[in-house]
Amino acid sequence: MLVGSNPEEAHPVLGMQVRAAVERGCRLIVVDPREIGLSKRADVQLRVRPGTNVALANGMLNVILRDGLVNKEFVDERTEGFEQMRAVAEQYPPEKAAAICNIPERDLVAAAHLYAQADRAAILYCLGVAEHSTGTDGVMSLSNLAMATGHLGRRGCGVNPIRGQNNVQGACDMGGSPDVLPGYQKVANPDVRAKFSAAWGVDIPEKPGMKSTEVLPAAIRGDIHGLFIFGEDPVRTDPDTAEVEQALEALDFLVVDELFLTDTAKFADVVLPGRSYAEKEGTFTNTERRVQRVRRAVTAEGDMRLDTDIFTDVMNRMGYPQPRLTSAQLMDEMASLTPSYGGMSHTRLDAQPAFEHGLQWPCPKADGPDTPVMHVGKFARGLGLFAETPYRPSGELPDEEYPFVMMTGRILYQYNARAMTGRTHGLDEMGGESFIEVNTQDAERLGIADGERVRVSSRRGQVEVAARVSRRTNPGETWMPLHYREGNCNVLTSDFLDPVAKVPEYKVCAVKIEKA
């Protein structure tokens, strides 16, 4: 079951694997407001209204409960909170859930039966689930589906997030979230703080820091005066571009560590030239928790420096005595403090046969195995906890002034903010300009022809782009790619955030469309 993900364009290697699996006979459910390439190969396609993933999952759970498709043995032995979840799911009979999602009731029921009755069923989801003001509930509701049917802890099962970049998983594993230290060890735990304080020789703060989407508003308020942005282009990629630029201008001092002079780097007081992945030694951790060696392939001329050397110099100049470490030494320190990485090292990874590719955490012992499949036999917390996830509408819905819903996403030919792909002529020939997808019925009513320039406006700004008229989106719904500076969709997007993860609601924004 592919939910809120278009892997053939956003994750083409994985998309190719999904397509190959379907060709071998794998059954496929596609849940997406747009028609994507894999829709043509789906057994069931659910073109849900944007922002209604939670209602869909609750409706499928209702059918599974009603029709006796619960894996009772799994639920009884390995979970808790089932009755609380049931009480919520029973509020979403299929006819109600289908009406919220704007899909045929029979298709919702078919999807529930197909998923629940499969011997092995995997959920693959991406930002079409997470980038909502209800994104956390969306993920938890999918976990409810997997636990209710026992599709966890076995090969070919699970609730699998498709990561948006090659080392997002590794950044999270190394404490990229402000409430955890490496290995998801909670800052709030005094034993964890004591361990890291002893290793690093500093007192670890008890209070969590800010999530990235909280930092820029704090700069506008004057609570943050200096910022070090490392390999990120929020002017291009964060919601509400005008507010992002206001925040960067409000800072007293901005440092950007980058490969190119991005839109964000142009605001910086100091730009530090970084190195690309091809100029580094180290490891990446991919979407399946697989830690793989990265080896330097290029030595370029110029003053580019390793990120770790830059950080080391800054630490020393700020009064913390930090020796310069090789990537192998850094990996050893990571392993000493991070139980899930405890058995990994460059030495072990380098000694693997050519046909083996990395180690999947948890891998706690140097002489022990890694973990290809998570949650076998038991969950990390013991019993799996069902979540109560009632449906909540999106933060900004269409109205008379802004009658269309706009979604955002990726195309095959560009990558994120185009810092690299935008400099590749062949790719720019295939996808060099922004556009907006408009449904055929809407275009006819507005008198807009395919390829015609249109003005797209929201409560935050306006852009001018070409219209692509088709039936890929439903009437009343539109879609824009996220990659472009001219015609940047994030001039339009809202800053409504998920209350838990603080992820912006990129996937639902109210807009109006007019001829340019």
C-alpha positions as CSV (number, residue, x, y, z in Angstrom):
1,M,0.0,0.0,0.0
2,L,1.7,3.2,-1.3
3,V,0.4,6.2,0.6
4,G,1.2,9.8,-0.3
5,S,4.3,8.9,-2.3
6,N,5.2,9.0,-6.0
7,P,8.4,7.0,-5.9
8,E,8.8,6.7,-9.7
9,E,9.6,10.5,-9.7
10,A,10.6,11.3,-6.1
11,H,12.6,8.1,-5.4
12,P,13.2,6.5,-8.7
13,V,15.3,3.6,-7.6
14,L,12.7,2.5,-5.1
15,G,10.0,3.3,-7.7
16,M,11.6,0.9,-10.1
17,Q,11.7,-1.8,-7.4
18,V,8.0,-1.3,-6.7
19,R,7.2,-1.5,-10.4
20,A,9.2,-4.7,-10.8
21,A,7.4,-6.2,-7.8
22,V,4.0,-5.5,-9.3
23,E,5.2,-7.0,-12.6
24,R,6.1,-10.2,-10.6
25,G,2.5,-10.3,-9.2
26,C,2.6,-8.1,-6.1
27,R,-0.8,-6.5,-5.5
28,L,-0.8,-2.7,-5.2
29,I,-3.0,-0.1,-3.5
30,V,-2.2,3.5,-4.4
31,V,-3.5,6.2,-2.1
32,D,-2.8,9.7,-3.6
33,P,-4.9,12.7,-4.6
34,R,-3.2,12.8,-8.0
35,E,-2.9,10.2,-10.7
36,I,0.7,9.0,-10.6
37,G,2.6,6.6,-12.9
38,L,1.9,3.6,-10.6
39,S,-1.8,4.3,-10.6
40,K,-2.1,2.5,-13.9
41,R,-0.7,-0.6,-12.3
42,A,-2.8,-0.5,-9.1
43,D,-5.4,-3.0,-8.1
44,V,-7.1,-0.3,-6.1
45,Q,-6.5,3.5,-6.5
46,L,-7.8,5.8,-3.8
47,R,-7.7,9.4,-5.0
48,V,-8.4,10.8,-1.6
49,R,-9.1,14.5,-0.9
50,P,-5.9,16.2,0.3
51,G,-5.5,16.1,4.0
52,T,-7.9,13.1,4.7
53,N,-5.4,10.3,5.2
54,V,-6.5,9.8,8.9
55,A,-10.1,9.4,7.9
56,L,-9.1,6.9,5.2
57,A,-7.1,4.8,7.7
58,N,-9.9,4.9,10.3
59,G,-12.5,3.9,7.6
60,M,-10.3,0.9,6.6
61,L,-9.9,0.0,10.3
62,N,-13.7,0.1,10.7
63,V,-14.1,-2.3,7.8
64,I,-11.4,-4.6,9.2
65,L,-13.2,-4.6,12.6
66,R,-16.6,-5.0,11.1
67,D,-15.7,-7.9,8.8
68,G,-13.6,-9.9,11.3
69,L,-10.3,-9.3,9.6
70,V,-8.3,-8.4,12.8
71,N,-5.3,-10.6,13.6
72,K,-6.6,-11.3,17.1
73,E,-3.5,-13.4,18.2
74,F,-1.1,-10.6,17.2
75,V,-3.3,-7.9,18.9
76,D,-3.7,-10.0,22.1
77,E,0.0,-11.0,22.5
78,R,1.8,-7.9,21.2
79,T,-0.2,-4.8,21.6
80,E,-2.1,-2.6,24.0
81,G,-4.7,0.2,23.6
82,F,-6.8,-1.8,21.1
83,E,-10.2,-0.9,22.7
84,Q,-9.4,2.8,22.7
85,M,-8.4,2.6,19.0
86,R,-11.6,0.6,18.3
87,A,-13.8,3.3,19.9
88,V,-12.3,5.9,17.5
89,A,-12.4,3.7,14.4
90,E,-16.1,2.8,15.0
91,Q,-16.9,6.5,14.5
92,Y,-15.8,6.1,10.8
93,P,-18.0,3.6,9.0
94,P,-17.0,3.2,5.4
95,E,-19.7,5.4,4.0
96,K,-18.7,8.3,6.3
97,A,-15.0,7.9,5.7
98,A,-15.5,7.6,1.9
99,A,-17.5,10.9,2.0
100,I,-14.8,12.7,3.9
101,C,-12.1,11.4,1.4
102,N,-14.3,11.9,-1.7
103,I,-13.8,8.4,-2.9
104,P,-16.2,5.5,-3.7
105,E,-17.1,3.5,-0.7
106,R,-16.6,0.2,-2.6
107,D,-13.0,1.1,-3.2
108,L,-12.3,1.8,0.4
109,V,-13.8,-1.5,1.4
110,A,-11.8,-3.3,-1.4
111,A,-8.6,-1.7,-0.1
112,A,-9.3,-2.8,3.5
113,H,-9.9,-6.4,2.5
114,L,-6.9,-6.5,0.1
115,Y,-4.5,-5.2,2.8
116,A,-5.9,-7.2,5.7
117,Q,-6.2,-10.5,4.0
118,A,-2.7,-10.5,2.4
119,D,-0.3,-12.9,3.9
120,R,2.3,-10.2,3.8
121,A,1.5,-6.5,3.3
122,A,3.8,-3.5,3.5
123,I,2.8,0.2,3.8
124,L,5.2,2.6,2.1
125,Y,4.5,6.3,2.9
126,C,6.2,9.6,2.2
127,L,5.6,13.3,2.6
128,G,2.1,13.1,1.3
129,V,1.4,11.7,4.8
130,A,3.8,13.6,6.9
131,E,3.6,17.2,5.5
132,H,0.2,18.0,7.0
133,S,-0.9,19.7,10.2
134,T,-2.2,16.2,11.1
135,G,1.0,14.4,9.8
136,T,1.8,12.6,13.1
137,D,-1.8,11.3,13.4
138,G,-1.5,10.2,9.7
139,V,1.6,8.0,10.5
140,M,0.1,6.7,13.7
141,S,-3.2,5.7,12.0
142,L,-1.2,3.7,9.4
143,S,0.6,2.0,12.3
144,N,-2.8,1.1,13.7
145,L,-3.7,-0.6,10.5
146,A,-0.4,-2.6,10.5
147,M,-0.9,-3.7,14.1
148,A,-4.5,-4.6,13.8
149,T,-3.7,-7.0,10.9
150,G,-0.4,-8.3,12.3
151,H,1.6,-6.9,9.3
152,L,4.7,-6.0,11.4
153,G,7.8,-7.9,12.5
154,R,8.0,-10.0,9.3
155,R,9.7,-9.7,6.0
156,G,7.5,-8.0,3.4
157,C,5.6,-6.1,6.1
158,G,5.9,-3.0,8.2
159,V,5.2,0.7,8.1
160,N,8.0,2.1,6.0
161,P,8.9,5.8,5.7
162,I,10.5,6.6,2.3
163,R,13.1,9.2,3.2
164,G,13.4,12.3,1.0
165,Q,17.2,12.4,0.9
166,N,20.0,9.9,1.0
167,N,21.1,10.5,4.7
168,V,17.9,11.9,6.3
169,Q,17.8,8.7,8.4
170,G,21.4,9.1,9.4
171,A,20.9,12.7,10.5
172,C,17.9,11.6,12.6
173,D,19.9,8.7,14.1
174,M,22.7,11.1,15.1
175,G,20.4,13.4,17.2
176,G,19.1,15.7,14.5
177,S,15.9,16.2,16.5
178,P,16.1,18.7,19.4
179,D,14.6,16.4,22.0
180,V,17.0,13.5,21.5
181,L,20.7,12.7,21.5
182,P,22.2,10.1,19.1
183,G,20.3,6.9,18.9
184,Y,17.0,8.5,19.9
185,Q,18.2,8.7,23.5
186,K,15.9,11.2,25.2
187,V,17.4,14.5,26.5
188,A,14.8,14.3,29.3
189,N,16.4,11.1,30.7
190,P,18.9,12.0,33.4
191,D,20.9,8.8,32.8
192,V,21.3,9.6,29.2
193,R,22.4,13.2,30.0
194,A,24.9,11.8,32.5
195,K,26.4,9.4,29.9
196,F,26.9,12.1,27.3
197,S,28.1,14.7,29.8
198,A,30.8,12.3,31.0
199,A,31.9,11.5,27.4
200,W,31.9,15.1,26.2
201,G,32.9,16.9,29.4
202,V,30.0,19.4,29.3
203,D,26.6,19.6,31.0
204,I,23.9,18.5,28.6
205,P,20.9,20.8,28.8
206,E,17.7,19.2,30.2
207,K,15.4,21.4,28.1
208,P,15.0,20.4,24.4
209,G,15.9,22.9,21.7
210,M,13.7,24.1,18.9
211,K,12.6,22.3,15.8
212,S,13.8,23.9,12.6
213,T,10.4,25.4,11.8
214,E,10.3,27.1,15.2
215,V,13.7,28.8,14.7
216,L,12.9,31.4,12.0
217,P,9.7,32.7,13.8
218,A,11.9,33.0,16.9
219,A,14.4,35.1,14.9
220,I,11.6,37.5,13.9
221,R,10.6,37.8,17.5
222,G,14.2,38.6,18.4
223,D,14.7,35.5,20.5
224,I,17.5,34.2,18.2
225,H,20.2,36.5,17.0
226,G,22.7,34.2,15.2
227,L,22.2,31.2,12.9
228,F,24.5,28.6,11.3
229,I,22.7,27.0,8.3
230,F,24.4,23.9,7.0
231,G,23.5,22.5,3.7
232,E,19.9,23.8,3.7
233,D,18.1,26.4,1.5
234,P,15.0,27.5,3.5
235,V,14.4,30.5,1.2
236,R,13.6,28.0,-1.5
237,T,12.2,25.1,0.5
238,D,10.4,26.4,3.6
239,P,6.8,27.6,3.6
240,D,5.9,31.2,3.3
241,T,9.0,32.6,1.6
242,A,8.3,36.2,2.6
243,E,8.4,35.2,6.3
244,V,11.6,33.2,5.8
245,E,13.4,36.2,4.2
246,Q,12.1,38.5,7.0
247,A,13.6,36.1,9.6
248,L,17.0,35.9,7.9
249,E,17.1,39.7,7.6
250,A,16.2,40.0,11.3
251,L,19.3,38.0,12.4
252,D,22.4,39.8,13.7
253,F,24.7,37.2,12.1
254,L,24.2,34.4,9.6
255,V,26.7,31.8,8.5
256,V,25.9,29.4,5.6
257,D,28.0,26.3,4.8
258,E,27.2,25.4,1.2
259,L,28.4,24.0,-2.1
260,F,26.8,26.9,-4.1
261,L,25.6,30.4,-3.6
262,T,22.0,29.5,-2.9
263,D,19.2,31.9,-2.3
264,T,19.7,31.5,1.4
265,A,23.5,31.9,1.1
266,K,22.9,35.3,-0.4
267,F,21.5,36.5,2.9
268,A,24.6,35.3,4.8
269,D,27.3,37.5,6.5
270,V,29.8,34.6,6.0
271,V,29.6,31.8,3.4
272,L,31.8,28.8,4.1
273,P,32.5,26.6,1.1
274,G,31.7,23.0,1.9
275,R,32.5,19.7,0.2
276,S,30.1,17.4,-1.6
277,Y,29.4,13.8,-0.8
278,A,31.9,12.8,-3.4
279,E,34.8,14.6,-1.6
280,K,34.2,13.0,1.8
281,E,34.8,9.8,3.8
282,G,32.2,8.5,6.1
283,T,28.9,6.7,6.2
284,F,25.3,7.3,5.0
285,T,22.3,5.6,6.6
286,N,19.5,5.0,4.1
287,T,15.7,4.6,4.4
288,E,16.0,0.9,5.4
289,R,18.4,1.8,8.3
290,R,21.3,0.5,6.2
291,V,24.6,2.1,7.2
292,Q,26.9,2.2,4.1
293,R,30.5,3.4,3.6
294,V,31.0,6.5,1.5
295,R,34.5,6.9,0.1
296,R,36.1,10.0,-1.4
297,A,36.0,9.8,-5.2
298,V,37.0,13.4,-6.1
299,T,39.7,15.8,-5.0
300,A,38.7,19.3,-6.2
301,E,40.8,22.5,-6.3
302,G,39.9,25.3,-4.0
303,D,39.4,26.2,-0.3
304,M,36.5,23.8,0.4
305,R,36.8,22.1,3.8
306,L,35.3,19.1,5.5
307,D,32.2,20.0,7.6
308,T,33.8,18.2,10.6
309,D,36.9,20.4,10.3
310,I,34.8,23.5,10.2
311,F,32.8,22.4,13.3
312,T,36.1,21.5,15.1
313,D,37.6,24.9,14.5
314,V,34.4,26.7,15.6
315,M,34.3,24.5,18.8
316,N,37.9,25.3,19.6
317,R,37.5,29.0,19.0
318,M,34.4,29.0,21.3
319,G,36.4,27.5,24.1
320,Y,35.7,23.8,23.8
321,P,38.9,21.7,23.3
322,Q,38.0,19.4,20.4
323,P,40.7,17.4,18.7
324,R,40.5,16.8,14.9
325,L,39.2,13.3,14.3
326,T,39.1,11.2,11.1
327,S,35.8,9.9,9.9
328,A,36.7,6.4,11.2
329,Q,37.4,7.9,14.7
330,L,34.1,9.8,14.6
331,M,32.4,6.5,13.8
332,D,34.0,4.8,16.8
333,E,32.8,7.6,19.1
334,M,29.3,7.3,17.6
335,A,29.4,3.5,18.3
336,S,30.6,4.0,21.9
337,L,27.6,6.3,22.7
338,T,24.9,5.0,20.4
339,P,23.7,1.4,21.3
340,S,22.0,0.8,17.9
341,Y,25.3,1.6,16.2
342,G,27.4,-0.1,18.8
343,G,28.7,-2.9,16.6
344,M,29.6,-0.8,13.6
345,S,32.9,0.7,12.5
346,H,34.7,1.6,9.3
347,T,36.9,-1.5,9.8
348,R,33.9,-3.8,9.9
349,L,32.1,-2.1,7.0
350,D,35.3,-2.1,4.9
351,A,35.8,-5.8,5.5
352,Q,32.4,-6.8,4.1
353,P,32.3,-8.9,0.9
354,A,31.5,-6.9,-2.2
355,F,28.0,-8.4,-2.5
356,E,27.1,-7.2,1.0
357,H,26.0,-3.6,1.3
358,G,26.3,-2.2,4.8
359,L,24.8,-3.1,8.1
360,Q,21.2,-2.4,9.3
361,W,20.8,-1.0,12.8
362,P,20.2,-2.1,15.5
363,C,23.7,-3.7,15.4
364,P,24.8,-3.4,19.1
365,K,27.8,-5.8,19.1
366,A,31.0,-5.8,17.0
367,D,30.8,-9.6,16.8
368,G,27.0,-9.8,16.5
369,P,24.4,-9.6,13.7
370,D,22.6,-6.6,12.3
371,T,18.8,-6.4,12.1
372,P,17.3,-6.6,8.6
373,V,13.7,-6.8,10.0
374,M,12.5,-4.7,12.9
375,H,10.0,-5.7,15.6
376,V,10.5,-9.4,15.3
377,G,8.9,-11.1,18.3
378,K,8.5,-7.8,20.3
379,F,8.6,-4.0,19.9
380,A,11.3,-1.8,21.3
381,R,8.8,-0.5,23.9
382,G,7.5,-4.0,24.7
383,L,3.9,-3.9,23.6
384,G,2.9,-1.9,20.5
385,L,0.6,0.9,21.5
386,F,-2.5,1.7,19.4
387,A,-3.1,5.4,18.9
388,E,-6.4,7.3,19.1
389,T,-6.4,9.3,15.9
390,P,-9.7,11.1,15.2
391,Y,-9.8,12.9,11.8
392,R,-9.1,16.7,11.9
393,P,-9.5,18.9,8.8
394,S,-6.4,20.7,7.4
395,G,-5.4,24.1,8.8
396,E,-6.4,26.1,5.7
397,L,-9.4,25.0,3.5
398,P,-10.7,26.5,0.3
399,D,-13.3,29.2,0.4
400,E,-15.0,31.7,-2.0
401,E,-11.9,33.9,-2.3
402,Y,-9.4,31.0,-2.6
403,P,-11.5,28.2,-4.0
404,F,-8.7,25.7,-4.9
405,V,-6.6,23.3,-2.9
406,M,-2.9,23.3,-3.9
407,M,-0.5,20.5,-3.2
408,T,3.2,20.4,-3.7
409,G,5.7,17.7,-4.6
410,R,8.7,16.6,-6.8
411,I,9.3,15.8,-10.4
412,L,11.7,13.3,-11.8
413,Y,14.1,15.8,-13.5
414,Q,14.9,18.1,-10.5
415,Y,15.9,17.5,-6.9
416,N,14.9,19.6,-3.9
417,A,16.1,23.3,-4.4
418,R,18.0,22.5,-7.7
419,A,21.3,23.6,-6.2
420,M,22.9,20.8,-8.3
421,T,20.3,19.6,-10.8
422,G,19.5,23.2,-11.8
423,R,23.0,23.4,-13.1
424,T,22.6,20.3,-15.3
425,H,21.6,21.4,-18.8
426,G,20.0,18.1,-19.9
427,L,17.8,18.0,-16.8
428,D,16.8,21.6,-17.3
429,E,15.8,20.9,-20.8
430,M,13.4,18.2,-19.5
431,G,12.1,20.2,-16.5
432,G,13.4,23.8,-16.4
433,E,10.4,25.8,-15.3
434,S,7.7,25.8,-12.6
435,F,4.1,25.0,-13.5
436,I,0.7,24.3,-11.9
437,E,-1.4,21.3,-12.7
438,V,-5.1,22.2,-13.2
439,N,-8.0,19.9,-13.8
440,T,-9.6,19.9,-17.2
441,Q,-13.0,20.9,-15.9
442,D,-11.6,23.8,-13.9
443,A,-9.5,25.0,-16.8
444,E,-12.5,25.0,-19.1
445,R,-14.6,27.0,-16.6
446,L,-11.8,29.5,-16.2
447,G,-11.0,29.7,-19.9
448,I,-7.4,28.6,-19.4
449,A,-5.7,26.6,-22.1
450,D,-2.9,24.1,-21.6
451,G,0.5,26.0,-21.4
452,E,-1.1,29.4,-20.8
453,R,0.4,31.6,-18.1
454,V,-1.7,32.0,-15.0
455,R,-1.4,33.9,-11.8
456,V,-1.7,31.8,-8.6
457,S,-2.4,33.6,-5.4
458,S,-2.8,32.7,-1.7
459,R,-3.1,34.7,1.5
460,R,0.7,35.0,1.5
461,G,1.7,35.9,-2.0
462,Q,1.4,35.2,-5.7
463,V,3.4,33.7,-8.5
464,E,3.0,33.5,-12.3
465,V,3.5,30.1,-13.9
466,A,2.3,27.9,-16.9
467,A,-0.8,25.9,-16.5
468,R,-0.7,22.2,-17.3
469,V,-4.2,21.1,-18.0
470,S,-5.1,17.4,-17.4
471,R,-7.0,15.0,-15.3
472,R,-4.1,14.2,-13.0
473,T,-5.7,16.2,-10.3
474,N,-9.4,16.1,-9.3
475,P,-11.6,19.1,-9.9
476,G,-10.9,21.8,-7.3
477,E,-7.4,20.5,-6.7
478,T,-4.1,21.7,-8.1
479,W,-0.4,20.7,-7.8
480,M,2.9,22.5,-8.1
481,P,6.5,21.2,-8.0
482,L,8.7,22.5,-5.1
483,H,12.0,23.0,-6.9
484,Y,11.9,26.4,-8.6
485,R,13.1,29.9,-7.7
486,E,10.9,31.6,-10.3
487,G,7.3,30.5,-9.7
488,N,8.3,29.2,-6.2
489,C,5.3,27.4,-4.8
490,N,6.5,28.2,-1.2
491,V,5.6,31.8,-1.8
492,L,2.1,30.5,-1.5
493,T,2.3,27.7,1.1
494,S,1.1,28.2,4.7
495,D,3.0,27.9,8.0
496,F,0.4,25.7,9.7
497,L,2.4,23.1,11.6
498,D,1.8,19.6,12.9
499,P,1.6,20.2,16.7
500,V,3.9,17.3,17.5
501,A,6.5,17.1,14.7
502,K,6.3,20.8,13.8
503,V,6.2,19.8,10.1
504,P,4.7,22.4,7.7
505,E,1.5,21.7,5.9
506,Y,2.9,21.8,2.4
507,K,0.3,19.5,1.0
508,V,-2.8,21.6,1.6
509,C,-3.0,25.3,0.8
510,A,-5.9,27.4,-0.4
511,V,-5.3,29.3,-3.7
512,K,-7.0,31.1,-6.5
513,I,-6.1,30.9,-10.2
514,E,-6.5,33.7,-12.8
515,K,-5.3,34.3,-16.3
516,A,-2.0,36.2,-16.2
